[in-house]
Amino acid sequence: MDLTFLAHLSAELIEPGCERSEILAALDDLELRNAYFDVQHQLGLELTCGLYEHSHSFPGMLVIAANLGPIFASQTSFYAILQELDRRGLDWPDEQHR
């Protein structure tokens, strides 16, 4: 997965009436599993960028106030991957099985 893949997936997911990603449906199980880890990694990077750019700390809470578009796009893509895994009846991957 690269940023182009993520951009195409994000664009597809915001289309009105998109109930299932054709992009994710076209992936085989191994590719979907790899996309899970890639998007999870990208979400972590986007959160780190947002944290670095502009954040506030309150007692017991951290508020990230920058980079929200890429964070939400990565988060939405990650949830779409989880949903596709569920549709296929596959277990969610974890780091031990990578």
Short mmCIF file of the C-alpha atoms (twelve columns), coordinates in Angstrom:
data_MODEL
# 
_entry.id   MODEL 
# 
loop_
_atom_site.group_PDB 
_atom_site.id 
_atom_site.type_symbol 
_atom_site.label_atom_id 
_atom_site.label_alt_id 
_atom_site.label_comp_id 
_atom_site.label_asym_id 
_atom_site.label_seq_id 
_atom_site.Cartn_x 
_atom_site.Cartn_y 
_atom_site.Cartn_z 
_atom_site.pdbx_PDB_model_num 
ATOM 1  C CA . MET A 1  0.000   0.000   0.000  1 
ATOM 2  C CA . ASP A 2  1.181   3.490   -0.741 1 
ATOM 3  C CA . LEU A 3  -0.293  6.945   -0.313 1 
ATOM 4  C CA . THR A 4  -1.950  6.712   -3.741 1 
ATOM 5  C CA . PHE A 5  -3.794  3.579   -2.605 1 
ATOM 6  C CA . LEU A 6  -4.909  5.373   0.557  1 
ATOM 7  C CA . ALA A 7  -6.028  8.415   -1.447 1 
ATOM 8  C CA . HIS A 8  -8.098  6.268   -3.842 1 
ATOM 9  C CA . LEU A 9  -9.601  4.300   -0.961 1 
ATOM 10 C CA . SER A 10 -10.478 7.476   0.943  1 
ATOM 11 C CA . ALA A 11 -12.059 9.026   -2.138 1 
ATOM 12 C CA . GLU A 12 -14.132 5.901   -2.701 1 
ATOM 13 C CA . LEU A 13 -15.309 5.777   0.916  1 
ATOM 14 C CA . ILE A 14 -16.680 9.338   0.872  1 
ATOM 15 C CA . GLU A 15 -18.819 8.675   -2.202 1 
ATOM 16 C CA . PRO A 16 -22.531 8.840   -1.379 1 
ATOM 17 C CA . GLY A 17 -24.030 5.381   -1.049 1 
ATOM 18 C CA . CYS A 18 -20.701 3.582   -0.653 1 
ATOM 19 C CA . GLU A 19 -21.584 0.578   1.465  1 
ATOM 20 C CA . ARG A 20 -18.685 -1.665  0.504  1 
ATOM 21 C CA . SER A 21 -15.311 -0.699  -0.875 1 
ATOM 22 C CA . GLU A 22 -14.708 -2.150  -4.317 1 
ATOM 23 C CA . ILE A 23 -11.010 -1.463  -3.842 1 
ATOM 24 C CA . LEU A 24 -10.862 -3.589  -0.691 1 
ATOM 25 C CA . ALA A 25 -13.174 -6.242  -2.144 1 
ATOM 26 C CA . ALA A 26 -10.714 -6.704  -5.031 1 
ATOM 27 C CA . LEU A 27 -7.844  -7.542  -2.659 1 
ATOM 28 C CA . ASP A 28 -7.119  -11.144 -1.786 1 
ATOM 29 C CA . ASP A 29 -6.951  -12.106 1.893  1 
ATOM 30 C CA . LEU A 30 -3.182  -11.609 2.176  1 
ATOM 31 C CA . GLU A 31 -3.323  -8.190  0.491  1 
ATOM 32 C CA . LEU A 32 -6.178  -7.161  2.784  1 
ATOM 33 C CA . ARG A 33 -4.170  -8.306  5.798  1 
ATOM 34 C CA . ASN A 34 -1.170  -6.295  4.601  1 
ATOM 35 C CA . ALA A 35 -3.399  -3.260  4.008  1 
ATOM 36 C CA . TYR A 36 -4.544  -3.582  7.635  1 
ATOM 37 C CA . PHE A 37 -0.967  -3.154  8.874  1 
ATOM 38 C CA . ASP A 38 -0.101  -0.463  6.319  1 
ATOM 39 C CA . VAL A 39 -3.126  1.696   7.135  1 
ATOM 40 C CA . GLN A 40 -2.603  1.162   10.861 1 
ATOM 41 C CA . HIS A 41 0.982   2.370   10.415 1 
ATOM 42 C CA . GLN A 42 -0.172  5.373   8.341  1 
ATOM 43 C CA . LEU A 43 -2.742  6.303   10.995 1 
ATOM 44 C CA . GLY A 44 0.030   6.273   13.599 1 
ATOM 45 C CA . LEU A 45 2.175   8.549   11.429 1 
ATOM 46 C CA . GLU A 46 -0.694  10.978  10.864 1 
ATOM 47 C CA . LEU A 47 -1.429  11.094  14.595 1 
ATOM 48 C CA . THR A 48 2.241   11.744  15.303 1 
ATOM 49 C CA . CYS A 49 2.300   14.600  12.761 1 
ATOM 50 C CA . GLY A 50 -0.818  16.114  14.311 1 
ATOM 51 C CA . LEU A 51 0.656   15.777  17.773 1 
ATOM 52 C CA . TYR A 52 3.880   17.456  16.654 1 
ATOM 53 C CA . GLU A 53 2.160   20.263  14.727 1 
ATOM 54 C CA . HIS A 54 -0.391  21.382  17.296 1 
ATOM 55 C CA . SER A 55 -1.704  19.699  20.393 1 
ATOM 56 C CA . HIS A 56 -2.821  20.556  23.887 1 
ATOM 57 C CA . SER A 57 -2.595  18.585  27.068 1 
ATOM 58 C CA . PHE A 58 -5.310  18.789  29.682 1 
ATOM 59 C CA . PRO A 59 -5.524  16.729  32.854 1 
ATOM 60 C CA . GLY A 60 -6.059  13.179  31.622 1 
ATOM 61 C CA . MET A 61 -6.608  14.218  27.987 1 
ATOM 62 C CA . LEU A 62 -4.550  14.997  24.890 1 
ATOM 63 C CA . VAL A 63 -6.183  17.060  22.144 1 
ATOM 64 C CA . ILE A 64 -4.657  16.944  18.677 1 
ATOM 65 C CA . ALA A 65 -5.657  20.054  16.737 1 
ATOM 66 C CA . ALA A 66 -3.756  19.663  13.469 1 
ATOM 67 C CA . ASN A 67 -3.544  17.226  10.550 1 
ATOM 68 C CA . LEU A 68 -7.156  16.212  11.119 1 
ATOM 69 C CA . GLY A 69 -8.008  15.490  7.459  1 
ATOM 70 C CA . PRO A 70 -5.311  12.830  7.016  1 
ATOM 71 C CA . ILE A 71 -6.056  11.433  10.486 1 
ATOM 72 C CA . PHE A 72 -9.745  11.007  9.688  1 
ATOM 73 C CA . ALA A 73 -8.991  9.580   6.228  1 
ATOM 74 C CA . SER A 74 -6.638  6.992   7.710  1 
ATOM 75 C CA . GLN A 75 -9.085  6.168   10.493 1 
ATOM 76 C CA . THR A 76 -11.962 5.718   8.040  1 
ATOM 77 C CA . SER A 77 -9.824  3.498   5.813  1 
ATOM 78 C CA . PHE A 78 -8.794  1.413   8.803  1 
ATOM 79 C CA . TYR A 79 -12.423 0.888   9.834  1 
ATOM 80 C CA . ALA A 80 -13.317 -0.069  6.245  1 
ATOM 81 C CA . ILE A 81 -10.585 -2.718  6.312  1 
ATOM 82 C CA . LEU A 82 -11.900 -4.067  9.613  1 
ATOM 83 C CA . GLN A 83 -15.382 -4.218  8.117  1 
ATOM 84 C CA . GLU A 84 -14.112 -6.084  5.046  1 
ATOM 85 C CA . LEU A 85 -12.290 -8.569  7.281  1 
ATOM 86 C CA . ASP A 86 -15.550 -9.136  9.166  1 
ATOM 87 C CA . ARG A 87 -17.494 -9.600  5.907  1 
ATOM 88 C CA . ARG A 88 -15.054 -12.302 4.860  1 
ATOM 89 C CA . GLY A 89 -15.183 -13.969 8.265  1 
ATOM 90 C CA . LEU A 90 -11.465 -13.398 8.837  1 
ATOM 91 C CA . ASP A 91 -9.890  -12.699 12.201 1 
ATOM 92 C CA . TRP A 92 -8.389  -9.280  12.710 1 
ATOM 93 C CA . PRO A 93 -4.615  -9.534  12.337 1 
ATOM 94 C CA . ASP A 94 -2.290  -8.739  15.185 1 
ATOM 95 C CA . GLU A 95 1.408   -8.075  15.310 1 
ATOM 96 C CA . GLN A 96 2.218   -11.662 16.328 1 
ATOM 97 C CA . HIS A 97 0.842   -12.987 13.044 1 
ATOM 98 C CA . ARG A 98 2.500   -10.459 10.802 1 
# 
